[in-house]
Amino acid sequence: MDSQPDSSTSDTSASKDAARVTIADVARQAGVSKGLVSFALNDRPGVSAETRARILSVAGLLGWTPSLRARSLSSQRSFALGLVIARDPEVLGSDPFFTSFIAGVETILAPEGLALVLSVVPDEKTELATYRTLVADGRVDGVFVSDLRQDDARIPCLTELGLPTVTLGRPDQPSPFPSVSIDDTQGIAESVRHLSTLGHRRIAHVAGSPAMLHGRRRRDAFTQAMHAAGLGQGQIVETDFSIAAGADATRKLLRQPEPPTAIVFANDPMAIAGIGVAQELGVRVPDDLSITGFDDIEFARYVYPALTTVGATPMVWGRAAASTLLGLIRTGSAEDVELPAARLIVRGSASAPPPY
C-alpha cells in the first residue's frame, strides 16, 4: 500500500521553506538583480514605481520577511533605541511614570519593527560607561535622556560619542540635541492656587530630588505660588521621589505640633502613599488633610478618595519622544517639541480645611 505524506510534516516543511526565502529568491522570481530588490524592499530611490510594485508583489507571494540581522549588516544600523536610567531598581519599579512612558515609546517603535534597549544602572559613572558601551557595540541608533540634572555630564558625553539623542526636558546647559518638554510649573502653581482658594493656609510640599531639574523646578514653582498667594515660603521636605520617602515625609509633617492642612506632592506614588499614612494616623482625607499629586498615573483615579493631581500624560510624552528621535536618526535634524502644559485635575482628595 502506498504511504501518504504526513500533512503536519508537509506544513512544517513549507513554513521552513517560507522562512528561508531570501532576496536572491525574490530577484530570481521577479527577473531583476539582487541590488534592485534590496533598493525596492528598503524603499530607496532608483527603482521605478512599476518595478517596485512587481518586486513587492513577488516578495509577498513568496512569503519573504525582512531579516533584522541582514538589515543591520547592510545598513550598519541596530534598529534599536536606548534608554539608560540611573535609579534604584526598586524605586524605578514603583514609579508607573516610566511604564507609561515606555508604553508610549513602544506604540511608535513596534510598527516600525524597532526595539527598545533598557538599562537600569546604579550611578552616573556606570551610566556614562553604559552609553560608551552601547556605541562601541553598535547596539542602538539613538537614545532618550531622562531625569536631567544640573550641569548634566551626559550631554557632553553623548555629544562626543556622536549618538543621536533626545532629552526629556531642556538641559540647563548648551545642548545640540532636540528636547521634548512639558511645562510642569503651571500644574504645581494651579495646585497651590486651588488649595488656597479652598481656604488652606498651612500648605507643605513633598518635593523630589533637588539633583534632578524637574524636582527643583517643581519645588521652585511651589515656593513662587505660595508667595503669590501671600502664604510665605511654605514647608518643603525633599525626597528621592520614592514611595517610601513620600510616606516618611508625610509622617514627619503630620506629627508636627501644627501640621499642614494640605500637602502638594511632586508625584502621584508619593501622594498615594501620603493618603495611606494619613489614614494610618487617623487623619481623614480630605476632611482633615487635602492632598494633591503629579503625573495622573492610571490608578490615581481609583484610590479612595480619588487623587487630585496634575496630568502630565507620560504615554503622550513617550510617543512624542520616539517620533522625534526617529526623525533625528533618519534626517539628521529634529525640532524641539513642547507638549501642552500639565494642568490640574480636580478629584476628591482636596477640600476646604477644617476650622482653625
Salt bridges, closest charged atoms under 4 A:
ASP17 OD1 - ARG20 NH2 2.51
ASP25 OD1 - ARG28 NH2 2.63
ASP43 OD1 - ARG52 NH1 3.61
ASP95 OD2 - ARG87 NH1 3.55
GLU112 OE1 - ARG330 NH2 2.79
GLU124 OE1 - ARG149 NH1 3.53
GLU127 OE1 - ARG149 NH2 2.72
GLU127 OE2 - ARG154 NH1 2.95
ASP141 OD2 - ARG77 NE 3.42
ASP147 OD2 - ARG87 NE 2.78
ASP152 OD1 - ARG149 NH1 3.92
ASP152 OD2 - ARG154 NH2 2.63
ASP184 OD1 - ARG217 NE 2.76
ASP184 OD2 - ARG218 NE 3.06
GLU190 OE2 - ARG343 NH2 2.52
ASP220 OD1 - ARG219 NH2 3.38
GLU238 OE2 - ARG219 NH1 3.00
ASP248 OD1 - ARG251 NH1 3.51
GLU280 OE1 - ARG251 NH2 3.30
ASP287 OD2 - ARG284 NH1 3.79
ASP288 OD1 - ARG284 NH2 2.96
ASP296 OD2 - ARG301 NH2 3.66
ASP296 OD1 - ARG347 NH2 3.03
GLU338 OE1 - ARG170 NH1 2.98
